[in-house]
Amino acid sequence: MSPSAPASDASSTSPGGSAFADLAAFVALPRLGGLALSADGSRLAVSVQTLDPEGKKWQSALWEVDPAGNRPARRLTRSAPGESSPVWSPDGSLLFTSARPEPGAKEQTEPKAGLWSLPGDGGEARLVLTRPGGISGVAVATGTGEVVVAAATMPGGSDARADEQRRTRRTDAGVSAILHETYPVRYWDHDLGPASPHLFWAGRLPVDEPATGADPVELRDLTPDAVPPSGADGSFTLSPDGRLLARVEEVPDGPAARRDRVVLMDTADGSTRPLVDDPSADVFAPAFSPDGSALVCVRQAMSTYAEPPDHTLLLVEVADGAVRELTEGFDRWPSAPQFSADGTAVYFLADDDGRHAVFRVPVDGGPPLRLTGDGAYSDLQVARDGSALYALRSAYDSPPVPVRLDPETPLQDPPALPAPGTLDRLPGTLHEVAATASDGTRVQSWLVLPEGASVETPAPLVLWVHGGPLMSWNSWSWRWCPWVLAARGYAVLLPNPALSQGFGQDFVRRGWGEWGGAPYTDLMAAVDAVEQRPDIDASRTAAMGGSFGGYMANWIATQTDRFRAIVTHASLWDLDSFTGTTDLAYYWQQEWGDPLREPKRYEQNSPHRYADAIRTPMLVIHGDRDFRVPVGEALRLWYDLQKRGVPSRFLYFPDENHWVLTPGNSQIWYATVLAFLAEHVLGEAWQRPELL
Ligand SMILES: CC(=O)N[C@@H](C)C(=O)N[C@@H](C)C(=O)N[C@@H](C)C(=O)O
């Protein structure tokens, strides 16, 4: 299998059906993310991922979308390393991060992302600031244009020269060791330390090209004492007047746990005070009101052995820190809050009944109002004049596209704005179905039916279990794309069983600490119901899932032989080993307890304890750089299957993390899954994917 031919331009599209039948075309489809609206509401930037010329990685370019929807989208940037994190400055220039080389600069052995500025009236972008460890985030004061950036910084490295020297001395000495004295020591796919993110004040960036030899922008370290493990890597935002910086600070929560609080810094003198510091909750996602007098943020009550977490919105007065709950009694989990243009309401996103909807709640009290219908919304942008909202909207039958929403009236399907990558067609249809669990609870699912599924030609069925587990199937996914299976004739069932988000706190409680209980029986109820359909072939079925979905795939393998094949990606196998070696052990042991002191839940729900029952052929998939679910889970599962003679294969990615993030490996992932399903569900001869 060769990497796909490069997409010459993001505007090129392939007919939806063929793009899903041809993996090279599928990985070449443009992928939109990261929306940013200019201060005056006249310009909308979006990040578009396409294949690089060699087809070996996805690279992000910035495009401009017409907020009025009249003009076609136009590409703003095009460098080989790509651009990301677009944010507009009040002067109309577009800031972004990129590891692109500065013209005339000496070649870097390890290019680091710098902060670039694209003038509002066009022309070339220019590099405005760098740090030895690269720029990882940027915030702009919407009123003054002052800038704060995040950058990985060596201990004692506030001064860039000192930072550089420390890095060089380690390299020259051949030292890569990290001495840890706190927990955690790694996150997602990277080690923590010895550098850690610091926040730097850049002030107003120079508008014009600095004179030759002029000093680069003077950066002042706002968090000089930030140290590993996490430094100042939480989200951060500036008040409109640039006078205050609100940031999420991670603090110890006992000997080997952390929690998030929101602190407020005076950017002039660096004085900092906790704003919301709750020992029983994580507090995050701060956003300032238009006048800077208040903040809204999310409070997530920490989970306990008895109770799952719960989310609510807090309104906080900057002056005195007075806190008021905005969404008391609202039985959904608010996220990504932002004030309305006039500051009288807060918009937020929340999972709701298999959707990810936009809500609005009045600041002076009252119930949240859901503004959108079907679909999943992200990257919400509020026009400062109150005239519109913009967002990326996706659903299971449409990849993310930019849309404009009327801020006051509920909108079913807002018009998509012209943007790259519109799909022509899908190789099937999307349906919403429901089943009833044994306790009478409704279990909602999405069902993808392939073209041609009928009573005469019923389709084989793949049960695809979502991860989390505290999330839901509600939006388009490139990683888990059911249309690739539908293009080959499979129906795909995407259930939201117990523990899923968007169905109320009691629905989460049904599975809390008992993953092998209601979550499993809900999945079986969903499959039982769909197998009654005359256009589904109940004799040819498979189950698959990634991460927590992989846990469920393993658990299913130990509980039933009803499926002909099981695919388990980045999965949890031995809950005791997982909860101790995952990157954030404390997050999981809040629910599971200590395996030595409270072994019951581990004994009752860990699949590895029931390995002798497995008969179903299994495809095990795992990335070695996965620190969320360490590869040891797959190695133990693989040995346990092999020594029991279970027909199985192990697709191992030496350089992928919890997700598979390169086009070539993504094609191999789908090709191997499809070959395994063809062999065991369709009864075809095993066809080893080329290049394996
Ligand atoms: C801190 C933490 O572990 N958060 C969970 C959301 C998490 O990462 N769960 C994984 C086990 C998982 O299921 N991940 C899913 C969302 C995935 O597809 O990566």
The ligand as a Tripos MOL2 file, in Angstrom:
@<TRIPOS>MOLECULE
LIG
   19    18     1     0     0
SMALL
NO_CHARGES

@<TRIPOS>ATOM
      1 C1         -7.7270   11.5120   31.9430 C.3       1 LIG1
      2 C2         -8.3510   10.4450   31.1240 C.2       1 LIG1
      3 O1         -7.8880    9.3280   31.1040 O.2       1 LIG1
      4 N1         -9.4210   10.7920   30.3760 N.am      1 LIG1
      5 C3        -10.2330    9.8670   29.6490 C.3       1 LIG1
      6 C4        -11.1540   10.6740   28.8100 C.3       1 LIG1
      7 C5         -9.4370    8.9670   28.7070 C.2       1 LIG1
      8 O2         -8.4320    9.3440   28.1470 O.2       1 LIG1
      9 N2         -9.9840    7.7770   28.5070 N.am      1 LIG1
     10 C6         -9.3590    6.8130   27.6180 C.3       1 LIG1
     11 C7         -9.2370    5.5010   28.3370 C.3       1 LIG1
     12 C8        -10.2470    6.7430   26.4080 C.2       1 LIG1
     13 O3        -11.2240    6.0110   26.3860 O.2       1 LIG1
     14 N3         -9.9760    7.6340   25.4530 N.am      1 LIG1
     15 C9        -10.8850    7.8000   24.3090 C.3       1 LIG1
     16 C10       -11.6680    9.0540   24.5050 C.3       1 LIG1
     17 C11       -10.1130    7.9030   23.0010 C.2       1 LIG1
     18 O4        -10.6760    7.6460   21.9570 O.co2     1 LIG1
     19 O5         -8.9310    8.2810   23.1170 O.co2     1 LIG1
@<TRIPOS>BOND
     1     1     2 1
     2     2     3 2
     3     2     4 1
     4     4     5 1
     5     5     6 1
     6     5     7 1
     7     7     8 2
     8     7     9 1
     9     9    10 1
    10    10    11 1
    11    10    12 1
    12    12    13 2
    13    12    14 1
    14    14    15 1
    15    15    16 1
    16    15    17 1
    17    17    18 2
    18    17    19 1
@<TRIPOS>SUBSTRUCTURE
     1 LIG1         1 GROUP 0 **** ****
